[in-house]
Amino acid sequence: MPVQAMRSIKAKFKKASSTGKGRFILIVIFILISSAIAGGVYYWNTYKKQIIRDKLEDAVRKKTRGLYLLRYDSLRLDEVGGDLSITNIRLVYDSMKYDALKKANDAPAILLSLEIESIEVSGVKTPRALVDKEIVGKKIHIRNPSIQILYTNEGKDSSRVVPDKEVYEEILGDLNMIKVDTVEISGAQIVTRRLKTGKENVQLKNTFIRLTNAAVDSASGKDRSRLVFAKQIFLSAERISWASDNGLYTYVSDSIVINTPERSAYAKNFLIKPTLSENAFVKSPPTQDDRFDFSINRIAIYNLNMPELFNEQIIADSIHIKSASFKVYRDLSIPRDKKNRVGLYPHQALGKIPVLIKIKKIVLPNTFVEYKEKNPRSNQAGKVQFYNTHATLTNVTNDKEAIRDNNTLTAAIATKFLNKATLNVVWQFYLKHPKGRFDVKGNLGPMLFADASVVTEPMGPAKLEEGRVKNLQFNLEGNDYSMNGTVKMQYEGLKVSVLEKEEGTKKLDKKTVASIAANIMIKNSNPPNEKEDPKIITVQMQRNTNRSIFYLVWKSLFKGIKETVGMKK
């Protein structure tokens, strides 16, 4: 109001107050103002819950362009203490509005469905909220929410699973700032699904989240030290699980903890559990396939880059695993597929992962590995087992810049072959190599041939009766199409028996004539005497592109062993 107008009003009131009529007018105005204030307070106290309900529901509709509807059962408000409590909140999307947005090519990539037992807000500074449009409070506690995240495969960011963090303007609306000391979410049950199929992707059970020093404003939105607008985040989940696309596996992780101040993440277990038994599994796919049964225990990730983690990048100094078990089963009696596996070596697959990975070191100190294979000739399964395996992987990355500085991923492995002989192997994978190059070299220590019969009898079928390996060394270089290198096996006193399965039984019997012939053909020692040098075999092997990297290495190594002992078949 202009200053002159204010002075005119004051003068008129002063003049009126000098008379009885003026005094009466002042009394009437005072009564009217008092009544209006009292009426406003009465109206607010009477209808405040409905006012807030209307404002909240209207705000949700406007914010989401009518896509979401908000409902709740009860609301309790204490303006003086700055406390608010809302119970049984439900946020659901309007399917008709979604269909309209979809027809307009404006549908979101993610839909939400929420049910929350209660939201409790405490310590809000009411004057700042009313005058400065700033919500500043002590704590927000969200109890027992049930959250469904539905992926629509629509919209510009349909491939993204983490929302963009530059969303503070949308969150604030007409407010200037939201700042809360602590935000806690307890007892959360979170499920992700595909909207079209309704198929469950991921389930998080009994999740707890604490955000410390959370702030939403233009400054915090640009603060690189904040994650989800908070200075610190603590997250724990009792269990995370999801199923493979083909339904043959369930993936489970227990007791997950992410702690941003410590830059660390932990998990009690990670399991790959087959849903079918070995016999049922091999009958499920139309062609031959590996059945995996993996258990990884006590996983710890150190110096984890938290800002990049929330930006869908995994960057860390190291991952340490206390113990692990990797079991693989294959039935060779099932027909193979005709898939070309060029470009699917482990380091090539790493390069195709859409999430950036940059881990300096992964350590597995106590690991058991088993490859079990059923041979249709013997109708039995043999097990190649490695005990007390210690593996260290370095430079595990698909980051192009990191690969320019160091293009080699190294896996150094020390183990006990069949729990009998020490085996040391070093794999070197050349990242982004146009032909998928890798090197593998190793050294097997002394062992009795008879100890390997648990493998050769069902897989051969043959029995190693006598003799011992002094040392086995191999140095091989492979790529997408071939493998070359050398194999040197020093041994003595080798004697074998050729086996054959009796018709109608599972028993393997010795073929006497074939065994005699085999022992005549093979060289029972290398070197044949102390005066000669041991024979070194040069291996050249063309890859069967239908087979894996491990098959190529094994066939190359086995070719070297066969030629060393003088066997051509």
Beta strands, then each sheet from edge to edge (+ up, - down):
strand 1: 68-71
strand 2: 74-78
strand 3: 83-93
strand 4: 110-122
strand 5: 134-151
strand 6: 177-194
strand 7: 200-216
strand 8: 230-243
strand 9: 249-259
strand 10: 264-274
strand 11: 291-302
strand 12: 313-331
strand 13: 356-375
strand 14: 380-397
strand 15: 408-417
strand 16: 421-430
strand 17: 438-444
strand 18: 447-448
strand 19: 462-478
strand 20: 482-501
strand 21: 508-510
strand 22: 537-542
sheet 1: 1+ 3- 2+
sheet 2: 1+ 3- 4+ 5- 6- 7+ 8- 9+ 10- 11+ 12- 13- 14+ 15- 16+ 17- 19+ 18-
sheet 3: 1+ 3- 4+ 5- 6- 7+ 8- 9+ 10- 11+ 12- 13- 14+ 15- 16+ 17- 19+ 20- 21+
sheet 4: 1+ 3- 4+ 5- 6- 7+ 8- 9+ 10- 11+ 12- 13- 14+ 15- 16+ 17- 19+ 20- 22+
end
